[in-house]
Amino acid sequence: MVKIRKATTGDIETLQKLNQESFVDNAVYDPDLKLDWALSEKGKAHFEKHIRTSECSCFVAEDEAKCIGYITLAPRIIDYRKSRCCEITDMAVTQKYQSKGIGSLFIQKATEWAKEKGYKKMYVSAYFTNTRAVAFYKKNGLVELDLGLEKDL
């Protein structure tokens, strides 16, 4: 049975490995990704910030005491918008457990956490061509807001 819990610093190495798996999968959508970032000191600091900082959070999914996914949340500060917004800064579920409802459990947990913290909006960025991720987020109540554009120089 899968359960969602707050991440601890003892989870960081596992979180980095799950993040690495996600980076490898996302290289299809973004060939500019630094594929060694997740296992680097900066990747470690990413999770430390989300675990140790009170305005951020990190939750993990476990099945039989094995970590199978995570979600990280942080404030998204946009001075020109009225509502307080939190951002899903990162989310991954190991491939074997994808399409089994774990991502939706993460969105539920993130929503509960955000409401408790007084947020009124939740934001996530997904690669435009990752239609599976976009469909997942839409299914879980998020709607299109903006579109980022990039040019190689």
C-alpha positions in Angstrom: 0.0 0.0 0.0 1.4 3.4 -1.0 1.6 6.1 1.6 2.6 9.8 1.3 4.8 11.3 4.0 7.0 14.4 4.6 10.5 13.8 3.3 13.5 13.9 5.7 17.1 14.6 5.1 17.7 10.9 5.3 15.7 10.6 2.0 18.0 13.0 0.0 20.2 10.5 -1.7 17.1 8.5 -2.8 15.4 11.7 -4.0 18.4 12.6 -6.1 18.4 9.2 -7.7 14.6 9.6 -8.5 15.3 13.1 -9.8 18.1 11.6 -12.0 15.6 9.1 -13.5 13.3 12.0 -14.3 16.1 14.0 -15.9 17.0 11.1 -18.2 13.3 10.8 -19.2 13.0 14.6 -19.8 16.1 14.8 -22.0 13.7 13.9 -24.9 11.9 17.2 -24.3 14.9 19.4 -23.4 18.3 18.4 -24.9 19.8 21.3 -22.9 19.4 19.6 -19.5 22.5 19.0 -17.5 22.1 15.3 -17.0 24.5 15.2 -14.1 22.7 18.0 -12.2 20.4 15.8 -10.1 23.3 13.9 -8.5 25.4 17.0 -8.0 25.8 19.2 -4.9 23.2 21.6 -6.5 20.8 18.7 -6.9 21.3 17.8 -3.2 20.8 21.5 -2.2 17.5 21.6 -4.1 16.1 18.9 -1.9 17.7 20.2 1.3 16.0 23.5 0.7 12.6 21.9 0.2 13.0 19.7 3.3 14.6 22.2 5.7 12.9 25.5 4.7 9.5 26.2 6.4 8.0 27.9 3.3 8.9 24.9 1.1 8.0 21.3 1.4 8.8 17.8 0.0 6.7 14.8 0.2 7.6 11.2 -0.7 5.5 8.2 -1.7 6.5 4.9 -0.2 5.5 1.3 -1.1 6.6 -1.3 1.4 9.1 1.2 2.9 10.6 1.9 -0.6 10.6 5.5 -1.9 8.9 5.5 -5.3 8.3 9.2 -5.9 8.3 12.7 -4.6 6.9 16.2 -5.0 8.5 19.5 -4.0 6.7 22.7 -3.4 7.8 26.3 -2.9 6.4 29.8 -3.0 6.0 31.4 -6.5 6.4 35.1 -6.0 4.9 37.2 -8.8 4.6 40.8 -7.6 2.1 41.8 -10.2 -0.5 39.1 -9.3 -2.9 39.4 -6.3 -3.0 35.8 -5.1 -0.4 34.0 -3.1 0.8 31.1 -5.3 2.8 28.0 -4.6 4.7 26.1 -7.3 5.2 22.4 -7.8 8.9 22.8 -8.5 9.5 19.1 -9.1 7.7 15.9 -9.2 8.7 12.4 -10.2 7.3 8.8 -9.9 9.6 5.9 -10.7 8.5 4.3 -14.0 7.2 1.1 -12.5 4.7 3.0 -10.5 3.5 5.5 -13.1 -0.1 5.6 -14.1 -1.2 4.1 -10.8 -2.6 7.2 -9.1 0.5 8.2 -7.2 0.8 11.5 -9.0 -2.8 12.3 -8.2 -2.1 11.5 -4.5 0.8 14.0 -4.7 -1.4 16.7 -6.1 -4.0 16.1 -3.4 -1.3 16.3 -0.7 0.2 19.4 -2.3 -3.2 21.0 -2.4 -3.8 20.3 1.3 -0.4 21.7 2.2 -0.8 24.8 0.1 -4.3 25.6 1.6 -2.9 25.1 5.1 -0.1 27.6 4.2 -2.7 30.1 2.9 -2.0 29.8 -0.8 -4.8 30.6 -3.2 -3.1 29.3 -6.4 -0.9 26.4 -7.5 1.4 26.6 -10.5 3.5 24.0 -12.3 5.6 24.1 -15.4 5.6 21.2 -17.9 7.4 20.8 -21.2 4.9 21.7 -24.0 5.6 18.6 -26.0 5.2 16.3 -22.9 1.6 15.8 -23.7 1.3 13.0 -21.1 2.4 15.4 -18.3 0.2 18.2 -19.6 -2.8 15.8 -19.7 -2.0 14.6 -16.2 -1.9 18.1 -14.7 -5.1 19.1 -16.5 -6.8 15.9 -15.2 -5.8 17.0 -11.7 -7.4 20.5 -12.0 -4.6 22.7 -13.3 -5.3 24.8 -16.3 -3.1 26.4 -18.9 -1.9 29.9 -17.9 1.1 30.8 -20.0 3.5 29.5 -22.5 7.3 30.0 -22.2 9.2 30.4 -25.5 13.0 30.0 -26.1 15.4 30.7 -29.0 18.8 29.2 -29.5 21.4 31.8 -30.2 
